[in-house]
Amino acid sequence: MYRVHLQILLVCGLIVFATPSLAFNWLFLSDSPISYMSDEDFDALRASVRKTLDTGSDGETVTWHSESSDASAEIVPINTFIFEGQTCREIRLATEAAGRSGIAGHSVCKNADGNWRVRPE
């Protein structure tokens, strides 16, 4: 159970914040949908996640499709709340690429410089 929770945490963090090369270097993601995305797909998905976090309504599903591959995702903000003075959101991310699928979810908070970061547990 700990490993699954850790994977969910890191996948969400990678989608929202990491560079594509970092995402591809994590061994535990070697068979995840994200590891089969091109740098362009990863950047486009990350931008879609950020936009959804900034403007999406709770419960609203935002669908993303790659323009150059079979990669796709559904991004769902579940809940918006305040934690230690920051706006935070629970988010669910379902990704598909190269015949693989995965679902991850976690809480992220928007810091003072406007960037979303995984909320410390």
Backbone hydrogen bonds in HBPLUS format (Angstrom, degrees):
<---DONOR---> <-ACCEPTOR-->    atom                        ^
c    i                          cat <-CA-CA->   ^        H-A-AA   ^      H-
h    n   atom  resd res      DA  || num        DHA   H-A  angle D-A-AA Bond
n    s   type  num  typ     dist DA aas  dist angle  dist       angle   num
A0005-HIS N   A0001-MET O   2.99 MM   4  6.26 164.2  2.02 153.5 157.7     1
A0006-LEU N   A0002-TYR O   2.88 MM   4  6.09 156.5  1.94 150.2 157.1     2
A0007-GLN N   A0003-ARG O   2.89 MM   4  6.12 155.4  1.95 147.4 154.0     3
A0008-ILE N   A0004-VAL O   2.98 MM   4  6.24 162.2  2.01 152.7 157.0     4
A0009-LEU N   A0005-HIS O   3.01 MM   4  6.23 165.2  2.03 149.8 153.7     5
A0010-LEU N   A0006-LEU O   2.94 MM   4  6.15 167.3  1.96 153.1 156.3     6
A0011-VAL N   A0007-GLN O   2.84 MM   4  5.92 160.1  1.88 154.1 159.7     7
A0012-CYS N   A0008-ILE O   3.10 MM   4  6.22 171.0  2.11 152.5 154.9     8
A0013-GLY N   A0009-LEU O   3.06 MM   4  6.24 161.3  2.09 145.8 151.6     9
A0014-LEU N   A0010-LEU O   2.82 MM   4  5.95 155.5  1.88 146.8 153.5    10
A0015-ILE N   A0011-VAL O   2.92 MM   4  6.11 162.0  1.95 153.4 158.0    11
A0016-VAL N   A0012-CYS O   3.07 MM   4  6.26 166.3  2.09 153.4 156.3    12
A0017-PHE N   A0013-GLY O   2.88 MM   4  5.71 158.9  1.92 148.3 154.8    13
A0018-ALA N   A0014-LEU O   3.20 MM   4  4.58 136.3  2.40 107.7 119.8    14
A0022-LEU N   A0019-THR O   3.09 MM   3  5.39 124.6  2.41 106.0 119.4    15
A0023-ALA N   A0019-THR O   3.20 MM   4  6.57 159.4  2.25 154.1 159.9    16
A0024-PHE N   A0020-PRO O   3.10 MM   4  6.39 152.9  2.17 152.6 159.3    17
A0025-ASN N   A0022-LEU O   3.06 MM   3  5.17 144.8  2.19 102.1 112.7    18
A0029-LEU N   A0026-TRP O   3.12 MM   3  5.59 153.0  2.20 111.2 119.4    19
A0030-SER N   A0027-LEU O   2.95 MM   3  5.17 162.3  1.98 117.8 119.6    20
A0032-SER N   A0029-LEU O   2.95 MM   3  4.99 169.0  1.96 113.7 117.0    21
A0035-SER N   A0032-SER O   3.11 MM   3  5.52 130.3  2.37 108.1 119.8    22
A0036-TYR N   A0033-PRO O   3.02 MM   3  5.43 154.2  2.08 110.7 118.9    23
A0037-MET N   A0034-ILE O   3.09 MM   3  5.29 166.5  2.11 111.3 115.1    24
A0042-PHE N   A0038-SER O   2.88 MM   4  6.14 167.8  1.90 157.7 160.9    25
A0043-ASP N   A0039-ASP O   2.91 MM   4  6.10 163.1  1.94 150.0 154.4    26
A0044-ALA N   A0040-GLU O   2.95 MM   4  6.12 159.9  1.99 148.1 153.9    27
A0045-LEU N   A0041-ASP O   2.82 MM   4  6.04 160.6  1.86 155.7 161.2    28
A0046-ARG N   A0042-PHE O   2.88 MM   4  6.03 164.9  1.90 151.7 156.3    29
A0047-ALA N   A0043-ASP O   2.96 MM   4  6.17 156.8  2.02 146.1 152.1    30
A0048-SER N   A0044-ALA O   3.00 MM   4  6.23 151.7  2.08 143.1 150.9    31
A0049-VAL N   A0045-LEU O   2.86 MM   4  6.17 155.3  1.92 155.2 162.2    32
A0050-ARG N   A0046-ARG O   2.96 MM   4  6.21 164.6  1.98 151.6 155.5    33
A0051-LYS N   A0047-ALA O   2.94 MM   4  6.14 162.1  1.97 147.5 152.5    34
A0052-THR N   A0048-SER O   2.92 MM   4  6.06 157.7  1.97 144.7 151.3    35
A0053-LEU N   A0049-VAL O   2.86 MM   4  6.12 158.3  1.91 152.7 158.7    36
A0054-ASP N   A0050-ARG O   2.91 MM   4  6.14 153.1  1.98 148.2 155.7    37
A0055-THR N   A0051-LYS O   2.83 MM   4  5.95 155.2  1.89 153.1 159.3    38
A0056-GLY N   A0052-THR O   2.73 MM   4  4.50 147.6  1.83 125.2 133.6    39
A0060-GLU N   A0057-SER O   3.06 MM   3  5.43 163.7  2.08 132.0 134.8    40
A0059-GLY N   A0077-PRO O   2.64 MM  18  5.81 168.9  1.65 173.9 172.9    41
A0062-VAL N   A0075-ILE O   2.87 MM  13  5.09 168.7  1.88 149.8 153.7    42
A0075-ILE N   A0062-VAL O   2.80 MM  13  5.09 167.3  1.81 152.6 156.9    43
A0064-TRP N   A0073-ALA O   2.83 MM   9  5.10 168.9  1.85 150.0 152.8    44
A0073-ALA N   A0064-TRP O   2.86 MM   9  5.10 149.7  1.95 147.5 147.9    45
A0066-SER N   A0071-ALA O   2.91 MM   5  5.36 171.7  1.91 155.8 153.0    46
A0072-SER N   A0096-GLU O   2.86 MM  24  5.26 154.0  1.92 148.3 152.3    47
A0096-GLU N   A0072-SER O   2.89 MM  24  5.26 151.1  1.97 155.4 151.2    48
A0074-GLU N   A0094-ALA O   2.82 MM  20  5.15 149.2  1.92 144.8 155.0    49
A0094-ALA N   A0074-GLU O   2.94 MM  20  5.15 167.4  1.96 152.1 155.8    50
A0076-VAL N   A0092-ARG O   2.86 MM  16  5.11 163.0  1.88 156.9 160.3    51
A0092-ARG N   A0076-VAL O   2.83 MM  16  5.11 155.9  1.89 139.3 147.5    52
A0078-ILE N   A0090-GLU O   2.67 MM  12  5.22 158.0  1.71 139.8 146.6    53
A0090-GLU N   A0079-ASN O   2.81 MM  11  5.13 154.9  1.87 145.1 153.4    54
A0081-PHE N   A0088-CYS O   2.85 MM   7  5.20 161.6  1.88 139.9 145.0    55
A0088-CYS N   A0081-PHE O   2.65 MM   7  5.20 159.8  1.69 174.5 173.1    56
A0083-PHE N   A0086-GLN O   2.91 MM   3  5.29 158.4  1.96 149.3 155.1    57
A0086-GLN N   A0083-PHE O   2.95 MM   3  5.29 165.3  1.97 117.0 121.7    58
A0110-LYS N   A0087-THR O   2.82 MM  23  5.62 165.5  1.84 170.2 172.8    59
A0089-ARG N   A0108-VAL O   2.74 MM  19  5.46 155.6  1.80 159.4 168.0    60
A0108-VAL N   A0089-ARG O   2.86 MM  19  5.46 161.3  1.90 153.9 158.0    61
A0091-ILE N   A0106-HIS O   2.98 MM  15  5.76 159.7  2.02 155.5 160.1    62
A0106-HIS N   A0091-ILE O   3.15 MM  15  5.76 143.5  2.29 148.1 158.8    63
A0093-LEU N   A0104-ALA O   2.73 MM  11  5.24 169.6  1.74 163.0 165.5    64
A0104-ALA N   A0093-LEU O   2.84 MM  11  5.24 155.0  1.91 142.9 151.3    65
A0095-THR N   A0102-GLY O   2.80 MM   7  5.36 152.3  1.87 152.9 161.8    66
A0102-GLY N   A0095-THR O   2.94 MM   7  5.36 147.3  2.05 150.9 154.6    67
A0097-ALA N   A0100-ARG O   2.97 MM   3  5.40 152.2  2.05 145.0 153.4    68
A0100-ARG N   A0097-ALA O   2.88 MM   3  5.40 162.8  1.91 121.7 127.6    69
A0119-ARG N   A0107-SER O   2.87 MM  12  5.55 172.8  1.88 134.7 137.1    70
A0109-CYS N   A0117-ARG O   2.71 MM   8  5.36 159.2  1.75 157.6 160.6    71
A0117-ARG N   A0109-CYS O   2.80 MM   8  5.36 157.3  1.85 145.9 152.0    72
A0111-ASN N   A0115-ASN O   2.85 MM   4  5.62 164.7  1.87 161.8 158.2    73
A0114-GLY N   A0111-ASN O   2.90 MM   3  5.44 160.3  1.94 123.1 125.9    74
